[in-house]
């Protein structure tokens, strides 16, 4: 029997990989303005664990929530969806 995970997964772009085994992932989302009803881009940056230091700046990655790994790290990099040029 296969167990299903109820953890949140997010796609984003790596903006920094200077730390050891840590990447910073920028996630974009669209929100609708309350008065003008136009869509605006909002960004959030997450620190994620990258065990083999595979990610480079510009890679599109899939991250999944995990237990706290450090003071700010609560995400793990699962896979690289698209490599940067």
Phi and psi restraints in degrees (value plus and minus 20) as a CYANA .aco file:
   2 UNK   PHI    -112.3   -72.3
   2 UNK   PSI     112.1   152.1
   3 UNK   PHI    -108.0   -68.0
   3 UNK   PSI     119.7   159.7
   4 UNK   PHI    -121.7   -81.7
   4 UNK   PSI     118.5   158.5
   5 UNK   PHI    -110.9   -70.9
   5 UNK   PSI     117.0   157.0
   6 UNK   PHI    -126.4   -86.4
   6 UNK   PSI       5.1    45.1
   7 UNK   PHI    -105.0   -65.0
   7 UNK   PSI     127.3   167.3
   8 UNK   PHI     -95.6   -55.6
   8 UNK   PSI     116.2   156.2
   9 UNK   PHI    -143.1  -103.1
   9 UNK   PSI     122.5   162.5
  10 UNK   PHI    -155.0  -115.0
  10 UNK   PSI     124.0   164.0
  11 UNK   PHI    -121.4   -81.4
  11 UNK   PSI     120.3   160.3
  12 UNK   PHI    -180.3  -140.3
  12 UNK   PSI    -197.5  -157.5
  13 UNK   PHI    -134.8   -94.8
  13 UNK   PSI     115.7   155.7
  14 UNK   PHI     -94.2   -54.2
  14 UNK   PSI     105.2   145.2
  15 UNK   PHI    -128.6   -88.6
  15 UNK   PSI     -35.2     4.8
  16 UNK   PHI    -174.0  -134.0
  16 UNK   PSI     118.6   158.6
  17 UNK   PHI    -158.1  -118.1
  17 UNK   PSI      10.9    50.9
  18 UNK   PHI     -98.8   -58.8
  18 UNK   PSI     -43.8    -3.8
  19 UNK   PHI    -101.2   -61.2
  19 UNK   PSI     136.1   176.1
  20 UNK   PHI     -97.4   -57.4
  20 UNK   PSI     102.5   142.5
  21 UNK   PHI      41.3    81.3
  21 UNK   PSI       2.8    42.8
  22 UNK   PHI    -157.7  -117.7
  22 UNK   PSI     117.5   157.5
  23 UNK   PHI    -145.2  -105.2
  23 UNK   PSI     135.6   175.6
  24 UNK   PHI    -128.7   -88.7
  24 UNK   PSI     103.0   143.0
  25 UNK   PHI    -133.2   -93.2
  25 UNK   PSI     108.0   148.0
  26 UNK   PHI    -118.5   -78.5
  26 UNK   PSI     103.8   143.8
  27 UNK   PHI    -134.0   -94.0
  27 UNK   PSI     109.5   149.5
  28 UNK   PHI    -126.2   -86.2
  28 UNK   PSI     120.5   160.5
  29 UNK   PHI    -160.9  -120.9
  29 UNK   PSI     136.3   176.3
  30 UNK   PHI    -124.4   -84.4
  30 UNK   PSI     112.8   152.8
  31 UNK   PHI    -144.3  -104.3
  31 UNK   PSI     131.6   171.6
  32 UNK   PHI    -115.3   -75.3
  32 UNK   PSI     111.7   151.7
  33 UNK   PHI     -87.7   -47.7
  33 UNK   PSI     118.2   158.2
  34 UNK   PHI     -86.6   -46.6
  34 UNK   PSI     -56.2   -16.2
  35 UNK   PHI    -117.3   -77.3
  35 UNK   PSI     -68.8   -28.8
  36 UNK   PHI    -110.4   -70.4
  36 UNK   PSI     -28.6    11.4
  37 UNK   PHI      37.4    77.4
  37 UNK   PSI       7.6    47.6
  38 UNK   PHI    -120.1   -80.1
  38 UNK   PSI     132.4   172.4
  39 UNK   PHI    -107.9   -67.9
  39 UNK   PSI     115.1   155.1
  40 UNK   PHI    -141.3  -101.3
  40 UNK   PSI     128.9   168.9
  41 UNK   PHI    -108.5   -68.5
  41 UNK   PSI     114.8   154.8
  42 UNK   PHI    -144.6  -104.6
  42 UNK   PSI     121.8   161.8
  43 UNK   PHI    -140.8  -100.8
  43 UNK   PSI     124.3   164.3
  44 UNK   PHI    -153.7  -113.7
  44 UNK   PSI     120.3   160.3
  45 UNK   PHI    -130.4   -90.4
  45 UNK   PSI     110.9   150.9
  46 UNK   PHI    -137.9   -97.9
  46 UNK   PSI     123.0   163.0
  47 UNK   PHI    -113.1   -73.1
  47 UNK   PSI     110.1   150.1
  48 UNK   PHI    -148.2  -108.2
  48 UNK   PSI     131.9   171.9
  49 UNK   PHI    -105.2   -65.2
  49 UNK   PSI     108.6   148.6
  50 UNK   PHI    -145.9  -105.9
  50 UNK   PSI      75.0   115.0
  51 UNK   PHI     -79.7   -39.7
  51 UNK   PSI     -63.4   -23.4
  52 UNK   PHI    -117.3   -77.3
  52 UNK   PSI     -12.2    27.8
  53 UNK   PHI      34.3    74.3
  53 UNK   PSI      25.7    65.7
  54 UNK   PHI    -103.7   -63.7
  54 UNK   PSI     -47.5    -7.5
  55 UNK   PHI     -99.7   -59.7
  55 UNK   PSI     124.6   164.6
  56 UNK   PHI    -142.2  -102.2
  56 UNK   PSI     146.7   186.7
  57 UNK   PHI     -84.1   -44.1
  57 UNK   PSI     111.4   151.4
  58 UNK   PHI      80.7   120.7
  58 UNK   PSI     -31.9     8.1
  59 UNK   PHI     -89.9   -49.9
  59 UNK   PSI     122.6   162.6
  60 UNK   PHI    -113.4   -73.4
  60 UNK   PSI     106.8   146.8
  61 UNK   PHI    -149.9  -109.9
  61 UNK   PSI     141.2   181.2
  62 UNK   PHI    -129.8   -89.8
  62 UNK   PSI     104.0   144.0
  63 UNK   PHI    -136.4   -96.4
  63 UNK   PSI     132.1   172.1
  64 UNK   PHI    -151.3  -111.3
  64 UNK   PSI     125.5   165.5
  65 UNK   PHI     -90.3   -50.3
  65 UNK   PSI     129.1   169.1
  66 UNK   PHI    -167.3  -127.3
  66 UNK   PSI    -195.3  -155.3
  67 UNK   PHI     -88.8   -48.8
  67 UNK   PSI     140.4   180.4
  68 UNK   PHI     -81.5   -41.5
  68 UNK   PSI     104.3   144.3
  69 UNK   PHI    -120.1   -80.1
  69 UNK   PSI     -43.3    -3.3
  70 UNK   PHI    -178.4  -138.4
  70 UNK   PSI    -185.5  -145.5
  71 UNK   PHI     -83.5   -43.5
  71 UNK   PSI     -56.4   -16.4
  72 UNK   PHI    -137.8   -97.8
  72 UNK   PSI     -28.0    12.0
  73 UNK   PHI    -113.4   -73.4
  73 UNK   PSI      94.0   134.0
  74 UNK   PHI    -150.8  -110.8
  74 UNK   PSI      -2.6    37.4
  75 UNK   PHI    -152.3  -112.3
  75 UNK   PSI     133.1   173.1
  76 UNK   PHI    -143.4  -103.4
  76 UNK   PSI     120.8   160.8
  77 UNK   PHI     -99.8   -59.8
  77 UNK   PSI     104.1   144.1
  78 UNK   PHI    -112.9   -72.9
  78 UNK   PSI     -70.6   -30.6
  79 UNK   PHI    -174.3  -134.3
  79 UNK   PSI     137.8   177.8
  80 UNK   PHI    -114.4   -74.4
  80 UNK   PSI      98.8   138.8
  81 UNK   PHI    -103.3   -63.3
  81 UNK   PSI     -56.9   -16.9
  82 UNK   PHI    -170.6  -130.6
  82 UNK   PSI     105.7   145.7
  83 UNK   PHI    -100.7   -60.7
  83 UNK   PSI     128.8   168.8
  84 UNK   PHI     -95.7   -55.7
  84 UNK   PSI     136.9   176.9
